[in-house]
Amino acid sequence: MKSLLLYICQLLSPVPSIDSQVHIFMQQYQVPGLAVAVSYHDKPVFAKGYGWADTAQRMPVTVNSLFRIGSVSKTITATAILKLVEQGRLRMDEKVFGAAGILGTHYGALPYSANLQQITVKQLLQHTSGGWPNNDQDPGFLYPALSQDSLISKTLDEVPLRYPPGEMYMYSNFGYNLLGRIIEKITGLSYEAYVCQQVLKPAGIQQLCITPPSDRSIVRYYGQNGQDPYSFPIQKMDAYAGWIGSATDLLKFLDAIDGDTTLPDLLSAGAIREMTSGSAPNPAYACGWVVDSFHNWWHAGSLPGTAALILHTPSGFNAVILCNTRADKAYFNDLDGLLHAIIQSLSHTTTGTKSRHPVNN
């Protein structure tokens, strides 16, 4: 009888079930702090902070706590690029390097290889440019002291492409670094300024930033297995891993690009389809998004002291989860499972009802 009553209570109000699942995950992986936010058809249905933003200061995580989001930043960059395409200022098939390319011959030494001059904007978005994979030789992590210009020039000069552009998928932080520079070249603004002006502000987003605020809303990051969360120049990783934000602001971002008609979107339906359609070399990766045949799209972010995951489902849910640590082994699989379990718990009270479930702080 007691278990039946508990099931009925969870069916009517999923918060106890969600709290229990979050606490189990946090205990298993020694997560100090975590924030979750979920919407259904662009209406917020759940948002809550768990644990500590700073364990020493006993500062709790809230829904407005700011976390690094790692490679979730790529979804923001992809949206900004598609926005430029819709504005008629950029083409997806436009070449990046060479005399006729967007970035011209500004970086590195000439002459450029024939393959380098064939790279297009879309290939950078889809990680099919033919080189610079995210491995132990990733340029973005090897030379933290270099300026953006010096890093790009050094990479073009010393790290040739492995394959002709368009033939092979290789996840590339460096490719998204180049996309940030393309945005700057075309707009005459800094990457952060353009994104704030054309993507974040129209979506009503207040806190997402690259230049961190001086207040205490930023969580402290906790490395595991000897990793130092403060050893990377995060701001220089702007277009591929540099954003900081809250779970609620990232949820607003998802709501603004999900194709749902409840709220106006930043991009047209056609642009959203293009952004979430996989490439021939890898149908499971689109333009800044991991995708599947069921029309889910998502992206994870991972840095020492950082784990982030954002998700859109075809059933109308958008969801965000942010942590101030990361672990090894099955950590990200279980983080993904936790986010889906939270959605499943909420679906009892949202599906078909446009949820009247309160947002929890």
URRAZI-V456239 format. One record per residue. RES is the residue in three letters. PSI is psi in whole degrees, -180 to 180 (999 if undefined). Layout:
RES&PSI, RES&PSI
This chain:
MET&-42, LYS&-43, SER&-35, LEU&-42, LEU&-40, LEU&-42, TYR&-42, ILE&-41, CYS&-42, GLN&-32, LEU&-41, LEU&-36, SER&107, PRO&-4, VAL&-47, PRO&-41, SER&-44, ILE&-47, ASP&-44, SER&-46, GLN&-39, VAL&-45, HIS&-36, ILE&-45, PHE&-45, MET&-40, GLN&-41, GLN&-39, TYR&13, GLN&52, VAL&116, PRO&-45, GLY&150, LEU&144, ALA&142, VAL&142, ALA&137, VAL&140, SER&160, TYR&119, HIS&50, ASP&11, LYS&125, PRO&133, VAL&-16, PHE&134, ALA&130, LYS&144, GLY&146, TYR&141, GLY&-151, TRP&131, ALA&-32, ASP&113, THR&-36, ALA&-39, GLN&-4, ARG&45, MET&118, PRO&151, VAL&136, THR&175, VAL&-14, ASN&4, SER&142, LEU&129, PHE&149, ARG&146, ILE&2, GLY&-134, SER&-5, VAL&-22, SER&-30, LYS&-31, THR&-34, ILE&-44, THR&-43, ALA&-42, THR&-42, ALA&-40, ILE&-46, LEU&-31, LYS&-42, LEU&-38, VAL&-45, GLU&-29, GLN&-3, GLY&17, ARG&-3, LEU&149, ARG&145, MET&-31, ASP&9, GLU&140, LYS&151, VAL&-44, PHE&158, GLY&173, ALA&-35, ALA&3, GLY&163, ILE&-45, LEU&-1, GLY&-134, THR&29, HIS&-35, TYR&143, GLY&-174, ALA&149, LEU&159, PRO&150, TYR&151, SER&159, ALA&-41, ASN&-42, LEU&-38, GLN&-6, GLN&-8, ILE&135, THR&167, VAL&-45, LYS&-38, GLN&-37, LEU&-43, LEU&-37, GLN&5, HIS&39, THR&27, SER&-17, GLY&5, GLY&-173, TRP&53, PRO&163, ASN&86, ASN&-161, ASP&-5, GLN&20, ASP&119, PRO&-33, GLY&-20, PHE&-15, LEU&-32, TYR&67, PRO&-22, ALA&-15, LEU&148, SER&167, GLN&-49, ASP&-44, SER&-39, LEU&-45, ILE&-45, SER&-45, LYS&-40, THR&-45, LEU&-38, ASP&-35, GLU&-14, VAL&90, PRO&158, LEU&147, ARG&-29, TYR&158, PRO&140, PRO&140, GLY&-7, GLU&-27, MET&139, TYR&126, MET&112, TYR&124, SER&110, ASN&-39, PHE&-37, GLY&-38, TYR&-28, ASN&-45, LEU&-37, LEU&-37, GLY&-40, ARG&-32, ILE&-44, ILE&-44, GLU&-41, LYS&-43, ILE&-39, THR&-22, GLY&6, LEU&164, SER&156, TYR&-48, GLU&-42, ALA&-43, TYR&-45, VAL&-43, CYS&-41, GLN&-44, GLN&-17, VAL&-54, LEU&-51, LYS&-45, PRO&-24, ALA&3, GLY&27, ILE&127, GLN&-36, GLN&-19, LEU&131, CYS&165, ILE&-45, THR&112, PRO&144, PRO&163, SER&-4, ASP&-177, ARG&21, SER&-13, ILE&132, VAL&161, ARG&142, TYR&141, TYR&113, GLY&154, GLN&155, ASN&39, GLY&6, GLN&139, ASP&111, PRO&-15, TYR&21, SER&2, PHE&143, PRO&79, ILE&-39, GLN&-32, LYS&-10, MET&21, ASP&-63, ALA&-13, TYR&-20, ALA&20, GLY&-5, TRP&149, ILE&137, GLY&172, SER&162, ALA&-38, THR&-37, ASP&-38, LEU&-33, LEU&-40, LYS&-40, PHE&-48, LEU&-44, ASP&-26, ALA&-4, ILE&15, ASP&-3, GLY&-1, ASP&142, THR&-2, THR&-43, LEU&150, PRO&142, ASP&158, LEU&-26, LEU&156, SER&165, ALA&-38, GLY&-41, ALA&-38, ILE&-41, ARG&-45, GLU&-41, MET&-27, THR&21, SER&127, GLY&165, SER&167, ALA&-44, PRO&-29, ASN&93, PRO&-14, ALA&-3, TYR&129, ALA&-133, CYS&86, GLY&8, TRP&141, VAL&136, VAL&162, ASP&176, SER&-11, PHE&5, HIS&26, ASN&145, TRP&144, TRP&172, HIS&145, ALA&158, GLY&136, SER&120, LEU&162, PRO&125, GLY&8, THR&133, ALA&129, ALA&150, LEU&129, ILE&149, LEU&138, HIS&133, THR&152, PRO&-15, SER&-3, GLY&3, PHE&139, ASN&141, ALA&147, VAL&139, ILE&132, LEU&138, CYS&152, ASN&29, THR&168, ARG&156, ALA&178, ASP&-168, LYS&-125, ALA&19, TYR&-53, PHE&-32, ASN&-42, ASP&-32, LEU&-43, ASP&-43, GLY&-38, LEU&-44, LEU&-41, HIS&-35, ALA&-37, ILE&-44, ILE&-43, GLN&-41, SER&-41, LEU&-26, SER&-24, HIS&-32, THR&-5, THR&-45, THR&121, GLY&-3, THR&-2, LYS&34, SER&127, ARG&17, HIS&134, PRO&152, VAL&135, ASN&131, ASN&999
